[in-house]
Amino acid sequence: MAKEIIRATAESIGGLQVKCEARGLSFILDEPIEAGGTNIGMNPMECLLSALGGCKIIVAKMFAKAKGIKLNNIKLEFEGTFDIDGCMDKNPDARVGYSQIVTKYYMDADNSLEELEAFAEFIDTHCPVMDTVVNGTNPIHEVHKI
């Protein structure tokens, strides 16, 4: 079995802004102004949905031809249900993360609706980000003083 280690960093750069880097590429995460941020970038929950979308589209593009899907274009929309009181420690019964994520697939393809529904199911079961969201992971943390 081939295993790969993927590395990334996240570093505070002032206020609620966080610089995220991997493979020499970077982007900024932030919070909206009403949440105490500067609105310079997506917040982490929005970024998670975007990462999920990016992963699903890449899987779709990689496998469309092999699965007999004549995919001209694909767009995804996401709706994540999130109770802020959970992460703000205001409600111990509220989940800290998303309780539901809905994916709306919009596919321009020369296939039947049934074929596209089966392809969407394939995408969902072969997307690494989706698998991580659905099945979790084995989180380990280490603390280092700098």
N, C-alpha and C positions, 0 to 999 in steps of 0.2 A: 504494500500500500504506500503510495507516494504522499508524503506529508510536507507541507510548506509552512514556514513561519512568516507571517506578515507582521511588519513592524510599523508603528506610527507613534507620533508624539503629540501631546497637547500641552500648551504652556500659557499661563496667565500673562497677558500683556497690558493689563490695566483695566480697572473697573470690572465689568463682567465679560470683557472680550477675551477670547481664547484663540491662539494661533495653533492650527492643526497642520501637521506635516507628515508626509509619507513619500518615499522615493524622490525627494527633492521638490515635491509639489506641495502647495499650501493653500489654506483658506482660513477665514476668520469666522468664528461662531460668536454670537452675542445674544442679547435679549432685547425685546422691544423696549422703547422708552418707558412705557407704563409699568414695566417690570423692573426698572432700574438700569436698563442697558442703554446703548446708544443707537440701536437698530442698524448697525453696520453690517450685520450678517444674520443668517438664519439662526434660530435657537437649536439646541441639540435634538429636540423632539422633531422639529421640522426637517433637520438634517437626516435623521433616521428614516423618515418617510421618503426623502429624496434618495437616500442610499438604497432603500428597498426598490424604489422605482428604477433607478439606474441599473441595478442588478437584474431585475426582471426583464428589462428591455434588452440588455446584453445577452441574457439567456435566450430570449426570443429570436434575436438576430443570429445568434450562433447556431440555433437548431431548426429554424424555420424550413430551410430547404430540405434537410434530412427528414423532417416530419411531414413533408408534402404540403407545406403552407406557403402559398405565393404571397408573401408579406410585402406590401408596398410601403406601409408606414404603421407605426404603433405609438399610441399615447396612453399614459396611465394617469389617473387621478386618484388621490388617496384622501380618506377621512379617518383620522385617528381620534378615538374617544379617550379623553384624558381628564382626570379629576385632580386639579392643582392642589387641593387640600391634602392629598396623599403625600406628595413630595415636600410640601411646606410644613408637614408634621402637625396639621390642624385636625385631621380626622384619621384616627388609627385604623378605621375600618375601610378607608379608601385605598385602592391600589396606588402604588407610587408611579407606575408606568401606564402605558396604554392598556385599556381593558378590551379594546376592539380596534382592528384596522380593516377598513373596507377598501378594496382595490376595484376601481372601475377601468376595465380594459376597453380601449377604442382601437380597433384594428381595421386597417384598409387592406383587405386581402381578397384574392379570388377564390375563396373557399366558402363552404356553407357555415351557418351559425353553429351547428353541431360540431363541425371540425374545429372551429375557433374556440368553442368552449372546452373541448378536449385539449387543445393546445394550451389554453390558459391554465388548465389543471397541470399539464406537464411542466409549464413554466414555474408554477407555484411549488412543485415538488422537486425541482432541480435548481432553484435559486439559493445560493449559499446564505445570503442575508435573510431570506424568508425562513430557511431552516433554522438559523440561529435565533430568530425572533420566536418561532413556534416551539422549538425544542430546547431552547436555552443553551447554556454552556457550563463549563466548570470554572467559575470565576475564582481566581487566586489573586491576592494582593500582597505586595511587599512594600514596606515603608522604609525610605532612606532619608536621612537628614542631610540637607545641603547647607 
